[in-house]
Structures are given as structure tokens and as C-alpha cells.
Amino acid sequence: MEQYNFDQNNLPQPNTLTFGILSLVFCGILGIIFGAIGRKKGKEFIAQGGELAGSSKVGFILSKVGLILGIIATIVIAIYLIVIIAAAANGALR
């Protein structure tokens, strides 16, 4: 029986797609964490001599997008909380 080797580099494919999707689903603090993990796994794979292709490349890109959106969402939430706290301190929320 003939075995097929789909990975030309004989390196395990990183699960960047999983972390990329998680970083988009959990936009915010968890999006930052999952995006950073996905980017790290992709960079480690490239450093070992691997080449991102297919779902690994898509996951690497999604991790970057999720990381950026997570940062933006965290900043927006922080600004929102600051405005609400300032309004409550001034008595505007009665």
C-alpha cells in the first residue's frame, strides 16, 4: 500500500486556522490572545523551514486580522467605560 505525504517539509502543520477563527469570534481580549498565539505558531513553522500554504496561510492571515480587531475592540470598550464612569461621576446618569 502506498503512503501519501502531503507535507513536503515533513513538519507538522500549525493549527493557525483554528486560532485565526477563534481570534475573530472572540473579538476583544481573547481575540488578542488567540491572534497572538496563531501568529506565533505560524512564525515558528516558518522558522523551522516550513511554508504556509492553504488553510495554514488563511489562519495566519485571520490571526493577524483577529489581533487587530481585538485591539480595536478593546480600545473602544475602554473608551466607552471611561465615558460611562465620567458621566456617572458627574451625575449625568440620573
Secondary structure, DSSP 4 states (H G I P E B T S, - for coil): -------TT--PPP-HHHHHHHHHHTTTHHHHHHHHHHHHHHHHHHHTT----THHHHHHHHHHHHHHHHHHHHHHHHHHHHHHHHHHHTT---
